[in-house]
Amino acid sequence: MSNADIPLDPEAETQPDLFQQALLLIAVCVIALVGNTVATDASVMQGLVGLIILYLIAMAGLLLTHLVPVNLPSVAWISLVGIVATLPWTPGSGWLLERVAHVNFLTLATPCLAYAGIAIARREIEIAKASGWKIFIVAVLVMTGTYVGSAFVAELFL
Amino acid sequence: MENTKDILLDWRLHASVLVITIIAEAIGVIAVPIGIGSILLLPLLYAFVMGLAINPNVLRKAGAWLGQREVKAASPLIVIAIMPFIAKFGTIIGPSMEQIIAAGPALILQELGNLGTIVLAFPVAVLLLGMGREAIGASFSVAREPNIAIIADKYGLKSPEGAGVMGVYVIGTLFGTFIFAILASLLATAGVFSIEALAMACGIGSGSMMAACSGALAHAVPEMEEQILALAGASNVLTYATGLYLCIFVALPVTEKLYDLLGRKEPATANTGE
C-alpha cells in the first residue's frame, strides 16, 4: 500500500477504528438527512428510513473490510454490499429499493465535499498554486483521453 | 487521532458542514447555458467552495471560527461522509444487473478505454508540465466521486495525489459537461467512430456529464436518440460498478509504475544523488 518514497507526513491521519467509524457515520447521516429534506420532496420520515438502510449497508461494508483479509478499500466493499442487496433475484430487494429511492444520491455527496473544503491544509494550497493552470490542461486531457479511449474500445468490439 | 468524543464534539466542524449542506441544497442545481453546452453548477460544488471559504488556511479571517484542530478533524470525515453515497450507488447498480449482462461485451470492455486518460494525460502531466506525484491522482481516472474515494482511502486527500484528483474533479465539475458536449458533437460529425460507440463512451463520467454528452449526441443524430440514451445509461452504471475495480486493480497500479519510470523524484529522495 504505502511506498517507502512517500515522506512521512507528521500530520498523517490515523484511520478511526470501527466503533469511531460507526459513530461518525451517524453524525454524517444526520447531516445527510437534513440535506435530503431540503433538496427533495421526501418527508423526514422517508429520508430517515432510507438513510438507516444506507447506514446499515455502509456498516456491513465496513465490517467486511475489517473481517475479510483481502486488501480492498472500504468503499469497494460498501458498493458490493449495495449491489448484492438490490440484485433483482435478492429477496426483499424491491422493498429495499423503494425505501432508498427517497434519498437523492447527489445530495449525499454534498456534506463530503464540505468536509473536503474544510480539510484543505496549507500544503495543498501551495500545490494548487504551483499547478493551477497545469491542472486545467491535465483535466481537459483526462476527459478527452477517457472519452476517446472508451469510444475506441467500444468500436473494436461492436 | 484524539478519541472519538473529541471528533464528535468538534461541534463547530459538524455545525459548519450542516449549515453549508442546507445552503448548498437550498440553492440547488443551476445550469448556465453557453452555446452548444451548458456549465452545470451542483450543490456539492458550492459545498466545496463554502468549505474552502471557512477554512482558516484559505481565508485567514476564518480562523476566528475554525482552527487547525477542526481542519485536522475534517480529514478522516471525508471518507466517512462518502460512504452513504457509495452505498446508494450500489443500490442503483444492483437492479440494472440483467440489463448490464444483456448489453454485451462491447459495453463491458469499453471500460478498458478509460485507461486512455493514462495514455494521453499522464505523459503530458509528468513530462511536459513537470508535475510531481499529484499527476498520479490527476490522470489515473476521470476523477469523479468514486475515484476520489479511492485516492482518499489509499493516500488521503491531504496528499499530493489527493490534490491532483481534487484539482481535476473541480475542473471536471465546472467544465465537464461543456467539454463532453463538445467532444461528443465533434466526434459525431467527424464520422471516425460509430454513434453506438460514442454513446457508450458517454457513460464514463458523472450523471450530469453523461446527460450533456448523450444530449449532444442525440442532438446530432436525432433518429437514434432512444438507443443513445439507453447505451449511455447502461455504460454509466457500469462505470460505477466495474470502473471502481478497474481503477483499483489496473489504472492506479499502472499509473504508479509509470510514475516510477517517468516521474521526478520527491525532494525527500532526490538527495540520493542522480
Boltz contact constraints between the chains, C-beta under 6 A:
constraints:
  - contact:
      token1: [A, 5]
      token2: [B, 266]
      max_distance: 6.0
  - contact:
      token1: [A, 5]
      token2: [B, 269]
      max_distance: 6.0
  - contact:
      token1: [A, 7]
      token2: [B, 268]
      max_distance: 6.0
  - contact:
      token1: [A, 13]
      token2: [B, 75]
      max_distance: 6.0
  - contact:
      token1: [A, 13]
      token2: [B, 76]
      max_distance: 6.0
  - contact:
      token1: [A, 13]
      token2: [B, 156]
      max_distance: 6.0
  - contact:
      token1: [A, 14]
      token2: [B, 1]
      max_distance: 6.0
  - contact:
      token1: [A, 16]
      token2: [B, 76]
      max_distance: 6.0
  - contact:
      token1: [A, 20]
      token2: [B, 4]
      max_distance: 6.0
  - contact:
      token1: [A, 23]
      token2: [B, 4]
      max_distance: 6.0
  - contact:
      token1: [A, 24]
      token2: [B, 80]
      max_distance: 6.0
  - contact:
      token1: [A, 25]
      token2: [B, 80]
      max_distance: 6.0
  - contact:
      token1: [A, 27]
      token2: [B, 14]
      max_distance: 6.0
  - contact:
      token1: [A, 28]
      token2: [B, 80]
      max_distance: 6.0
  - contact:
      token1: [A, 28]
      token2: [B, 81]
      max_distance: 6.0
  - contact:
      token1: [A, 31]
      token2: [B, 17]
      max_distance: 6.0
  - contact:
      token1: [A, 31]
      token2: [B, 18]
      max_distance: 6.0
  - contact:
      token1: [A, 31]
      token2: [B, 21]
      max_distance: 6.0
  - contact:
      token1: [A, 32]
      token2: [B, 84]
      max_distance: 6.0
  - contact:
      token1: [A, 35]
      token2: [B, 21]
      max_distance: 6.0
  - contact:
      token1: [A, 35]
      token2: [B, 25]
      max_distance: 6.0
  - contact:
      token1: [A, 38]
      token2: [B, 22]
      max_distance: 6.0
  - contact:
      token1: [A, 38]
      token2: [B, 25]
      max_distance: 6.0
  - contact:
      token1: [A, 38]
      token2: [B, 26]
      max_distance: 6.0
  - contact:
      token1: [A, 39]
      token2: [B, 25]
      max_distance: 6.0
  - contact:
      token1: [A, 54]
      token2: [B, 84]
      max_distance: 6.0
  - contact:
      token1: [A, 54]
      token2: [B, 87]
      max_distance: 6.0
  - contact:
      token1: [A, 54]
      token2: [B, 88]
      max_distance: 6.0
  - contact:
      token1: [A, 57]
      token2: [B, 87]
      max_distance: 6.0
  - contact:
      token1: [A, 58]
      token2: [B, 83]
      max_distance: 6.0
  - contact:
      token1: [A, 58]
      token2: [B, 84]
      max_distance: 6.0
  - contact:
      token1: [A, 58]
      token2: [B, 87]
      max_distance: 6.0
  - contact:
      token1: [A, 73]
      token2: [B, 153]
      max_distance: 6.0
  - contact:
      token1: [A, 75]
      token2: [B, 86]
      max_distance: 6.0
  - contact:
      token1: [A, 75]
      token2: [B, 149]
      max_distance: 6.0
  - contact:
      token1: [A, 76]
      token2: [B, 244]
      max_distance: 6.0
  - contact:
      token1: [A, 78]
      token2: [B, 83]
      max_distance: 6.0
  - contact:
      token1: [A, 78]
      token2: [B, 86]
      max_distance: 6.0
  - contact:
      token1: [A, 78]
      token2: [B, 87]
      max_distance: 6.0
  - contact:
      token1: [A, 79]
      token2: [B, 86]
      max_distance: 6.0
  - contact:
      token1: [A, 79]
      token2: [B, 90]
      max_distance: 6.0
  - contact:
      token1: [A, 82]
      token2: [B, 87]
      max_distance: 6.0
  - contact:
      token1: [A, 82]
      token2: [B, 90]
      max_distance: 6.0
  - contact:
      token1: [A, 82]
      token2: [B, 91]
      max_distance: 6.0
  - contact:
      token1: [A, 83]
      token2: [B, 90]
      max_distance: 6.0
  - contact:
      token1: [A, 83]
      token2: [B, 93]
      max_distance: 6.0
  - contact:
      token1: [A, 83]
      token2: [B, 94]
      max_distance: 6.0
  - contact:
      token1: [A, 86]
      token2: [B, 91]
      max_distance: 6.0
  - contact:
      token1: [A, 86]
      token2: [B, 94]
      max_distance: 6.0
  - contact:
      token1: [A, 86]
      token2: [B, 95]
      max_distance: 6.0
  - contact:
      token1: [A, 87]
      token2: [B, 94]
      max_distance: 6.0
  - contact:
      token1: [A, 87]
      token2: [B, 97]
      max_distance: 6.0
  - contact:
      token1: [A, 100]
      token2: [B, 91]
      max_distance: 6.0
  - contact:
      token1: [A, 105]
      token2: [B, 88]
      max_distance: 6.0
  - contact:
      token1: [A, 108]
      token2: [B, 84]
      max_distance: 6.0
  - contact:
      token1: [A, 108]
      token2: [B, 85]
      max_distance: 6.0
  - contact:
      token1: [A, 108]
      token2: [B, 88]
      max_distance: 6.0
  - contact:
      token1: [A, 109]
      token2: [B, 44]
      max_distance: 6.0
  - contact:
      token1: [A, 109]
      token2: [B, 85]
      max_distance: 6.0
  - contact:
      token1: [A, 109]
      token2: [B, 145]
      max_distance: 6.0
  - contact:
      token1: [A, 110]
      token2: [B, 21]
      max_distance: 6.0
  - contact:
      token1: [A, 110]
      token2: [B, 24]
      max_distance: 6.0
  - contact:
      token1: [A, 110]
      token2: [B, 43]
      max_distance: 6.0
  - contact:
      token1: [A, 110]
      token2: [B, 44]
      max_distance: 6.0
  - contact:
      token1: [A, 110]
      token2: [B, 47]
      max_distance: 6.0
  - contact:
      token1: [A, 111]
      token2: [B, 17]
      max_distance: 6.0
  - contact:
      token1: [A, 111]
      token2: [B, 21]
      max_distance: 6.0
  - contact:
      token1: [A, 111]
      token2: [B, 81]
      max_distance: 6.0
  - contact:
      token1: [A, 112]
      token2: [B, 78]
      max_distance: 6.0
  - contact:
      token1: [A, 112]
      token2: [B, 81]
      max_distance: 6.0
  - contact:
      token1: [A, 112]
      token2: [B, 82]
      max_distance: 6.0
  - contact:
      token1: [A, 113]
      token2: [B, 44]
      max_distance: 6.0
  - contact:
      token1: [A, 113]
      token2: [B, 47]
      max_distance: 6.0
  - contact:
      token1: [A, 113]
      token2: [B, 48]
      max_distance: 6.0
  - contact:
      token1: [A, 114]
      token2: [B, 17]
      max_distance: 6.0
  - contact:
      token1: [A, 114]
      token2: [B, 20]
      max_distance: 6.0
  - contact:
      token1: [A, 114]
      token2: [B, 47]
      max_distance: 6.0
  - contact:
      token1: [A, 114]
      token2: [B, 51]
      max_distance: 6.0
  - contact:
      token1: [A, 115]
      token2: [B, 17]
      max_distance: 6.0
  - contact:
      token1: [A, 115]
      token2: [B, 74]
      max_distance: 6.0
  - contact:
      token1: [A, 115]
      token2: [B, 77]
      max_distance: 6.0
  - contact:
      token1: [A, 115]
      token2: [B, 78]
      max_distance: 6.0
  - contact:
      token1: [A, 115]
      token2: [B, 81]
      max_distance: 6.0
  - contact:
      token1: [A, 116]
      token2: [B, 78]
      max_distance: 6.0
  - contact:
      token1: [A, 117]
      token2: [B, 48]
      max_distance: 6.0
  - contact:
      token1: [A, 117]
      token2: [B, 51]
      max_distance: 6.0
  - contact:
      token1: [A, 117]
      token2: [B, 52]
      max_distance: 6.0
  - contact:
      token1: [A, 118]
      token2: [B, 51]
      max_distance: 6.0
  - contact:
      token1: [A, 118]
      token2: [B, 55]
      max_distance: 6.0
  - contact:
      token1: [A, 118]
      token2: [B, 74]
      max_distance: 6.0
  - contact:
      token1: [A, 119]
      token2: [B, 74]
      max_distance: 6.0
  - contact:
      token1: [A, 119]
      token2: [B, 75]
      max_distance: 6.0
  - contact:
      token1: [A, 119]
      token2: [B, 78]
      max_distance: 6.0
  - contact:
      token1: [A, 120]
      token2: [B, 55]
      max_distance: 6.0
  - contact:
      token1: [A, 121]
      token2: [B, 57]
      max_distance: 6.0
  - contact:
      token1: [A, 121]
      token2: [B, 158]
      max_distance: 6.0
  - contact:
      token1: [A, 122]
      token2: [B, 57]
      max_distance: 6.0
  - contact:
      token1: [A, 124]
      token2: [B, 163]
      max_distance: 6.0
  - contact:
      token1: [A, 127]
      token2: [B, 134]
      max_distance: 6.0
  - contact:
      token1: [A, 127]
      token2: [B, 163]
      max_distance: 6.0
  - contact:
      token1: [A, 131]
      token2: [B, 131]
      max_distance: 6.0
  - contact:
      token1: [A, 134]
      token2: [B, 129]
      max_distance: 6.0
  - contact:
      token1: [A, 135]
      token2: [B, 167]
      max_distance: 6.0
  - contact:
      token1: [A, 136]
      token2: [B, 171]
      max_distance: 6.0
  - contact:
      token1: [A, 138]
      token2: [B, 121]
      max_distance: 6.0
  - contact:
      token1: [A, 138]
      token2: [B, 125]
      max_distance: 6.0
  - contact:
      token1: [A, 138]
      token2: [B, 138]
      max_distance: 6.0
  - contact:
      token1: [A, 138]
      token2: [B, 139]
      max_distance: 6.0
  - contact:
      token1: [A, 139]
      token2: [B, 168]
      max_distance: 6.0
  - contact:
      token1: [A, 139]
      token2: [B, 171]
      max_distance: 6.0
  - contact:
      token1: [A, 139]
      token2: [B, 172]
      max_distance: 6.0
  - contact:
      token1: [A, 141]
      token2: [B, 120]
      max_distance: 6.0
  - contact:
      token1: [A, 141]
      token2: [B, 121]
      max_distance: 6.0
  - contact:
      token1: [A, 141]
      token2: [B, 124]
      max_distance: 6.0
  - contact:
      token1: [A, 142]
      token2: [B, 117]
      max_distance: 6.0
  - contact:
      token1: [A, 142]
      token2: [B, 121]
      max_distance: 6.0
  - contact:
      token1: [A, 142]
      token2: [B, 139]
      max_distance: 6.0
  - contact:
      token1: [A, 142]
      token2: [B, 142]
      max_distance: 6.0
  - contact:
      token1: [A, 142]
      token2: [B, 168]
      max_distance: 6.0
  - contact:
      token1: [A, 143]
      token2: [B, 179]
      max_distance: 6.0
  - contact:
      token1: [A, 145]
      token2: [B, 116]
      max_distance: 6.0
  - contact:
      token1: [A, 145]
      token2: [B, 117]
      max_distance: 6.0
  - contact:
      token1: [A, 145]
      token2: [B, 120]
      max_distance: 6.0
  - contact:
      token1: [A, 145]
      token2: [B, 121]
      max_distance: 6.0
  - contact:
      token1: [A, 146]
      token2: [B, 114]
      max_distance: 6.0
  - contact:
      token1: [A, 146]
      token2: [B, 116]
      max_distance: 6.0
  - contact:
      token1: [A, 146]
      token2: [B, 117]
      max_distance: 6.0
  - contact:
      token1: [A, 146]
      token2: [B, 142]
      max_distance: 6.0
  - contact:
      token1: [A, 146]
      token2: [B, 204]
      max_distance: 6.0
  - contact:
      token1: [A, 147]
      token2: [B, 183]
      max_distance: 6.0
  - contact:
      token1: [A, 147]
      token2: [B, 201]
      max_distance: 6.0
  - contact:
      token1: [A, 148]
      token2: [B, 116]
      max_distance: 6.0
  - contact:
      token1: [A, 149]
      token2: [B, 113]
      max_distance: 6.0
  - contact:
      token1: [A, 149]
      token2: [B, 116]
      max_distance: 6.0
  - contact:
      token1: [A, 150]
      token2: [B, 110]
      max_distance: 6.0
  - contact:
      token1: [A, 150]
      token2: [B, 113]
      max_distance: 6.0
  - contact:
      token1: [A, 150]
      token2: [B, 201]
      max_distance: 6.0
  - contact:
      token1: [A, 150]
      token2: [B, 204]
      max_distance: 6.0
  - contact:
      token1: [A, 151]
      token2: [B, 193]
      max_distance: 6.0
  - contact:
      token1: [A, 151]
      token2: [B, 197]
      max_distance: 6.0
  - contact:
      token1: [A, 151]
      token2: [B, 198]
      max_distance: 6.0
  - contact:
      token1: [A, 151]
      token2: [B, 201]
      max_distance: 6.0
  - contact:
      token1: [A, 152]
      token2: [B, 113]
      max_distance: 6.0
  - contact:
      token1: [A, 153]
      token2: [B, 109]
      max_distance: 6.0
  - contact:
      token1: [A, 153]
      token2: [B, 110]
      max_distance: 6.0
  - contact:
      token1: [A, 153]
      token2: [B, 112]
      max_distance: 6.0
  - contact:
      token1: [A, 153]
      token2: [B, 113]
      max_distance: 6.0
  - contact:
      token1: [A, 154]
      token2: [B, 106]
      max_distance: 6.0
  - contact:
      token1: [A, 154]
      token2: [B, 110]
      max_distance: 6.0
  - contact:
      token1: [A, 154]
      token2: [B, 197]
      max_distance: 6.0
  - contact:
      token1: [A, 154]
      token2: [B, 200]
      max_distance: 6.0
  - contact:
      token1: [A, 155]
      token2: [B, 193]
      max_distance: 6.0
  - contact:
      token1: [A, 155]
      token2: [B, 197]
      max_distance: 6.0
  - contact:
      token1: [A, 157]
      token2: [B, 105]
      max_distance: 6.0
  - contact:
      token1: [A, 157]
      token2: [B, 106]
      max_distance: 6.0
  - contact:
      token1: [A, 157]
      token2: [B, 109]
      max_distance: 6.0
  - contact:
      token1: [A, 158]
      token2: [B, 106]
      max_distance: 6.0
  - contact:
      token1: [A, 158]
      token2: [B, 196]
      max_distance: 6.0
  - contact:
      token1: [A, 158]
      token2: [B, 197]
      max_distance: 6.0
